[in-house]
Amino acid sequence: MKIFWRIIGVGLLLWAAWDIYFGYTFLYDVIYKEVEPTLYWVTVAAWIILGLSCFYTKDE
């Protein structure tokens, strides 16, 4: 099960990288960096934190 969470973590980090490169992200709607920069960066930070947290799960 640990490999599953690592795959999810890599996916979330790739998603965050995509968002940073293109300047928009998805939450409940498309959020553009130029229009709502605070909400954009909070959302991207959440994807990064969630992605990193997937690498620190406990073994069962």
N, CA, C and O atoms as a printed pandas DataFrame, in Angstrom:
     atom_number atom_name residue_name chain_id  residue_number  x_coord  y_coord  z_coord
0              1         N          MET        A               1    0.818   -1.204    0.000
1              2        CA          MET        A               1    0.000    0.000    0.000
2              3         C          MET        A               1    0.861    1.267    0.000
3              4         O          MET        A               1    0.415    2.332   -0.427
4              5         N          LYS        A               2    2.097    1.137    0.483
5              6        CA          LYS        A               2    2.973    2.306    0.540
6              7         C          LYS        A               2    3.287    2.835   -0.861
7              8         O          LYS        A               2    3.379    4.047   -1.055
8              9         N          ILE        A               3    3.454    1.937   -1.839
9             10        CA          ILE        A               3    3.742    2.367   -3.211
10            11         C          ILE        A               3    2.572    3.164   -3.786
11            12         O          ILE        A               3    2.777    4.084   -4.578
12            13         N          PHE        A               4    1.362    2.821   -3.397
13            14        CA          PHE        A               4    0.173    3.549   -3.859
14            15         C          PHE        A               4    0.256    5.016   -3.462
15            16         O          PHE        A               4    0.002    5.898   -4.281
16            17         N          TRP        A               5    0.614    5.281   -2.202
17            18        CA          TRP        A               5    0.681    6.660   -1.722
18            19         C          TRP        A               5    1.843    7.416   -2.354
19            20         O          TRP        A               5    1.759    8.629   -2.545
20            21         N          ARG        A               6    2.924    6.715   -2.679
21            22        CA          ARG        A               6    4.024    7.386   -3.376
22            23         C          ARG        A               6    3.613    7.789   -4.784
23            24         O          ARG        A               6    3.998    8.856   -5.263
24            25         N          ILE        A               7    2.842    6.949   -5.443
25            26        CA          ILE        A               7    2.341    7.295   -6.775
26            27         C          ILE        A               7    1.413    8.504   -6.694
27            28         O          ILE        A               7    1.501    9.412   -7.521
28            29         N          ILE        A               8    0.534    8.518   -5.711
29            30        CA          ILE        A               8   -0.356    9.666   -5.508
30            31         C          ILE        A               8    0.465   10.920   -5.211
31            32         O          ILE        A               8    0.160   11.995   -5.727
32            33         N          GLY        A               9    1.500   10.792   -4.386
33            34        CA          GLY        A               9    2.363   11.929   -4.056
34            35         C          GLY        A               9    3.073   12.488   -5.273
35            36         O          GLY        A               9    3.145   13.704   -5.451
36            37         N          VAL        A              10    3.598   11.606   -6.113
37            38        CA          VAL        A              10    4.257   12.056   -7.340
38            39         C          VAL        A              10    3.242   12.741   -8.247
39            40         O          VAL        A              10    3.553   13.757   -8.868
40            41         N          GLY        A              11    2.043   12.200   -8.326
41            42        CA          GLY        A              11    0.993   12.820   -9.139
42            43         C          GLY        A              11    0.640   14.216   -8.655
43            44         O          GLY        A              11    0.477   15.133   -9.461
44            45         N          LEU        A              12    0.521   14.382   -7.354
45            46        CA          LEU        A              12    0.198   15.702   -6.807
46            47         C          LEU        A              12    1.340   16.698   -7.025
47            48         O          LEU        A              12    1.094   17.872   -7.301
48            49         N          LEU        A              13    2.566   16.240   -6.904
49            50        CA          LEU        A              13    3.704   17.133   -7.143
50            51         C          LEU        A              13    3.809   17.514   -8.616
51            52         O          LEU        A              13    4.156   18.649   -8.943
52            53         N          LEU        A              14    3.512   16.573   -9.497
53            54        CA          LEU        A              14    3.492   16.901  -10.924
54            55         C          LEU        A              14    2.372   17.888  -11.238
55            56         O          LEU        A              14    2.537   18.793  -12.056
56            57         N          TRP        A              15    1.236   17.702  -10.579
57            58        CA          TRP        A              15    0.116   18.620  -10.753
58            59         C          TRP        A              15    0.528   20.032  -10.327
59            60         O          TRP        A              15    0.241   21.001  -11.029
60            61         N          ALA        A              16    1.196   20.147   -9.184
61            62        CA          ALA        A              16    1.640   21.457   -8.698
62            63         C          ALA        A              16    2.661   22.066   -9.661
63            64         O          ALA        A              16    2.624   23.269   -9.921
64            65         N          ALA        A              17    3.566   21.247  -10.188
65            66        CA          ALA        A              17    4.552   21.757  -11.143
66            67         C          ALA        A              17    3.861   22.254  -12.411
67            68         O          ALA        A              17    4.223   23.303  -12.944
68            69         N          TRP        A              18    2.882   21.517  -12.888
69            70        CA          TRP        A              18    2.095   21.928  -14.053
70            71         C          TRP        A              18    1.428   23.274  -13.785
71            72         O          TRP        A              18    1.464   24.172  -14.626
72            73         N          ASP        A              19    0.821   23.405  -12.609
73            74        CA          ASP        A              19    0.136   24.654  -12.242
74            75         C          ASP        A              19    1.100   25.831  -12.210
75            76         O          ASP        A              19    0.773   26.915  -12.694
76            77         N          ILE        A              20    2.277   25.628  -11.646
77            78        CA          ILE        A              20    3.257   26.709  -11.566
78            79         C          ILE        A              20    3.746   27.088  -12.957
79            80         O          ILE        A              20    3.920   28.270  -13.252
80            81         N          TYR        A              21    3.967   26.106  -13.805
81            82        CA          TYR        A              21    4.466   26.376  -15.155
82            83         C          TYR        A              21    3.450   27.144  -15.995
83            84         O          TYR        A              21    3.813   28.088  -16.697
84            85         N          PHE        A              22    2.178   26.744  -15.929
85            86        CA          PHE        A              22    1.165   27.355  -16.785
86            87         C          PHE        A              22    0.425   28.530  -16.140
87            88         O          PHE        A              22   -0.239   29.284  -16.851
88            89         N          GLY        A              23    0.517   28.708  -14.834
89            90        CA          GLY        A              23   -0.052   29.881  -14.178
90            91         C          GLY        A              23   -1.531   29.798  -13.853
91            92         O          GLY        A              23   -2.168   30.824  -13.612
92            93         N          TYR        A              24   -2.083   28.606  -13.842
93            94        CA          TYR        A              24   -3.460   28.438  -13.394
94            95         C          TYR        A              24   -3.614   27.082  -12.734
95            96         O          TYR        A              24   -2.820   26.172  -12.970
96            97         N          THR        A              25   -4.638   26.951  -11.906
97            98        CA          THR        A              25   -4.898   25.697  -11.207
98            99         C          THR        A              25   -6.400   25.481  -11.117
99           100         O          THR        A              25   -7.195   26.370  -11.423
100          101         N          PHE        A              26   -6.762   24.300  -10.697
101          102        CA          PHE        A              26   -8.170   23.950  -10.535
102          103         C          PHE        A              26   -8.459   23.699   -9.067
103          104         O          PHE        A              26   -7.703   22.997   -8.396
104          105         N          LEU        A              27   -9.537   24.264   -8.565
105          106        CA          LEU        A              27  -10.020   23.962   -7.221
106          107         C          LEU        A              27  -11.504   23.695   -7.354
107          108         O          LEU        A              27  -11.901   22.540   -7.505
108          109         N          TYR        A              28  -12.311   24.687   -7.306
109          110        CA          TYR        A              28  -13.732   24.574   -7.604
110          111         C          TYR        A              28  -14.020   25.177   -8.972
111          112         O          TYR        A              28  -15.083   24.965   -9.555
112          113         N          ASP        A              29  -13.054   25.927   -9.464
113          114        CA          ASP        A              29  -13.103   26.576  -10.765
114          115         C          ASP        A              29  -11.652   26.832  -11.172
115          116         O          ASP        A              29  -10.736   26.595  -10.385
116          117         N          VAL        A              30  -11.447   27.303  -12.362
117          118        CA          VAL        A              30  -10.085   27.632  -12.789
118          119         C          VAL        A              30   -9.647   28.893  -12.060
119          120         O          VAL        A              30  -10.364   29.893  -12.045
120          121         N          ILE        A              31   -8.457   28.839  -11.452
121          122        CA          ILE        A              31   -7.918   29.968  -10.704
122          123         C          ILE        A              31   -6.640   30.415  -11.411
123          124         O          ILE        A              31   -5.672   29.659  -11.496
124          125         N          TYR        A              32   -6.643   31.639  -11.913
125          126        CA          TYR        A              32   -5.491   32.185  -12.625
126          127         C          TYR        A              32   -4.614   32.975  -11.675
127          128         O          TYR        A              32   -5.109   33.702  -10.814
128          129         N          LYS        A              33   -3.297   32.827  -11.838
129          130        CA          LYS        A              33   -2.335   33.511  -10.965
130          131         C          LYS        A              33   -2.460   35.022  -11.077
131          132         O          LYS        A              33   -2.312   35.723  -10.075
132          133         N          GLU        A              34   -2.729   35.543  -12.274
133          134        CA          GLU        A              34   -2.817   36.985  -12.469
134          135         C          GLU        A              34   -4.090   37.580  -11.863
135          136         O          GLU        A              34   -4.100   38.741  -11.455
136          137         N          VAL        A              35   -5.152   36.791  -11.803
137          138        CA          VAL        A              35   -6.439   37.311  -11.328
138          139         C          VAL        A              35   -6.567   37.197   -9.812
139          140         O          VAL        A              35   -6.945   38.162   -9.148
140          141         N          GLU        A              36   -6.254   36.023   -9.260
141          142        CA          GLU        A              36   -6.364   35.787   -7.818
142          143         C          GLU        A              36   -5.071   35.158   -7.302
143          144         O          GLU        A              36   -5.025   33.952   -7.061
144          145         N          PRO        A              37   -4.023   35.960   -7.130
145          146        CA          PRO        A              37   -2.727   35.385   -6.771
146          147         C          PRO        A              37   -2.698   34.707   -5.399
147          148         O          PRO        A              37   -2.025   33.689   -5.241
148          149         N          THR        A              38   -3.400   35.238   -4.416
149          150        CA          THR        A              38   -3.379   34.636   -3.082
150          151         C          THR        A              38   -4.032   33.262   -3.092
151          152         O          THR        A              38   -3.459   32.300   -2.581
152          153         N          LEU        A              39   -5.211   33.162   -3.662
153          154        CA          LEU        A              39   -5.906   31.879   -3.730
154          155         C          LEU        A              39   -5.119   30.884   -4.579
155          156         O          LEU        A              39   -5.079   29.694   -4.266
156          157         N          TYR        A              40   -4.503   31.359   -5.634
157          158        CA          TYR        A              40   -3.679   30.504   -6.494
158          159         C          TYR        A              40   -2.534   29.891   -5.695
159          160         O          TYR        A              40   -2.345   28.675   -5.725
160          161         N          TRP        A              41   -1.768   30.712   -4.982
161          162        CA          TRP        A              41   -0.607   30.198   -4.258
162          163         C          TRP        A              41   -1.004   29.340   -3.066
163          164         O          TRP        A              41   -0.298   28.389   -2.731
164          165         N          VAL        A              42   -2.110   29.654   -2.427
165          166        CA          VAL        A              42   -2.594   28.800   -1.332
166          167         C          VAL        A              42   -2.965   27.425   -1.871
167          168         O          VAL        A              42   -2.660   26.408   -1.249
168          169         N          THR        A              43   -3.617   27.393   -3.017
169          170        CA          THR        A              43   -4.020   26.126   -3.621
170          171         C          THR        A              43   -2.808   25.324   -4.072
171          172         O          THR        A              43   -2.739   24.121   -3.820
172          173         N          VAL        A              44   -1.858   25.961   -4.730
173          174        CA          VAL        A              44   -0.643   25.263   -5.170
174          175         C          VAL        A              44    0.141   24.764   -3.951
175          176         O          VAL        A              44    0.670   23.652   -3.975
176          177         N          ALA        A              45    0.219   25.557   -2.907
177          178        CA          ALA        A              45    0.912   25.121   -1.689
178          179         C          ALA        A              45    0.213   23.908   -1.078
179          180         O          ALA        A              45    0.872   23.004   -0.565
180          181         N          ALA        A              46   -1.102   23.887   -1.133
181          182        CA          ALA        A              46   -1.847   22.730   -0.612
182          183         C          ALA        A              46   -1.523   21.476   -1.411
183          184         O          ALA        A              46   -1.342   20.409   -0.826
184          185         N          TRP        A              47   -1.446   21.581   -2.752
185          186        CA          TRP        A              47   -1.098   20.413   -3.574
186          187         C          TRP        A              47    0.311   19.928   -3.225
187          188         O          TRP        A              47    0.553   18.723   -3.156
188          189         N          ILE        A              48    1.234   20.856   -3.006
189          190        CA          ILE        A              48    2.606   20.475   -2.676
190          191         C          ILE        A              48    2.668   19.805   -1.301
191          192         O          ILE        A              48    3.328   18.777   -1.146
192          193         N          ILE        A              49    1.998   20.369   -0.316
193          194        CA          ILE        A              49    1.989   19.788    1.034
194          195         C          ILE        A              49    1.348   18.411    1.024
195          196         O          ILE        A              49    1.865   17.479    1.641
196          197         N          LEU        A              50    0.230   18.276    0.331
197          198        CA          LEU        A              50   -0.418   16.967    0.236
198          199         C          LEU        A              50    0.477   15.961   -0.489
199          200         O          LEU        A              50    0.564   14.801   -0.086
200          201         N          GLY        A              51    1.137   16.405   -1.550
201          202        CA          GLY        A              51    2.039   15.520   -2.281
202          203         C          GLY        A              51    3.205   15.050   -1.424
203          204         O          GLY        A              51    3.550   13.869   -1.437
204          205         N          LEU        A              52    3.811   15.963   -0.684
205          206        CA          LEU        A              52    4.922   15.591    0.188
206          207         C          LEU        A              52    4.480   14.702    1.341
207          208         O          LEU        A              52    5.225   13.818    1.764
208          209         N          SER        A              53    3.283   14.928    1.847
209          210        CA          SER        A              53    2.798   14.119    2.963
210          211         C          SER        A              53    2.591   12.664    2.571
211          212         O          SER        A              53    2.596   11.787    3.434
212          213         N          CYS        A              54    2.412   12.399    1.303
213          214        CA          CYS        A              54    2.220   11.009    0.850
214          215         C          CYS        A              54    3.496   10.187    0.992
215          216         O          CYS        A              54    3.427    8.958    0.995
216          217         N          PHE        A              55    4.647   10.821    1.110
217          218        CA          PHE        A              55    5.902   10.101    1.264
218          219         C          PHE        A              55    6.226    9.797    2.730
219          220         O          PHE        A              55    7.216    9.126    3.020
220          221         N          TYR        A              56    5.395   10.288    3.652
221          222        CA          TYR        A              56    5.640   10.102    5.067
222          223         C          TYR        A              56    4.529    9.318    5.742
223          224         O          TYR        A              56    4.146    9.625    6.871
224          225         N          THR        A              57    4.011    8.311    5.060
225          226        CA          THR        A              57    2.974    7.474    5.655
226          227         C          THR        A              57    3.634    6.336    6.438
227          228         O          THR        A              57    4.763    5.942    6.148
228          229         N          LYS        A              58    2.916    5.821    7.425
229          230        CA          LYS        A              58    3.425    4.726    8.232
230          231         C          LYS        A              58    3.249    3.395    7.517
231          232         O          LYS        A              58    2.321    3.217    6.728
232          233         N          ASP        A              59    4.137    2.479    7.798
233          234        CA          ASP        A              59    3.970    1.108    7.308
234          235         C          ASP        A              59    2.976    0.396    8.216
235          236         O          ASP        A              59    2.944    0.619    9.427
236          237         N          GLU        A              60    2.180   -0.450    7.616
237          238        CA          GLU        A              60    1.207   -1.210    8.417
238          239         C          GLU        A              60    1.691   -2.611    8.631
239          240         O          GLU        A              60    1.012   -3.406    9.282
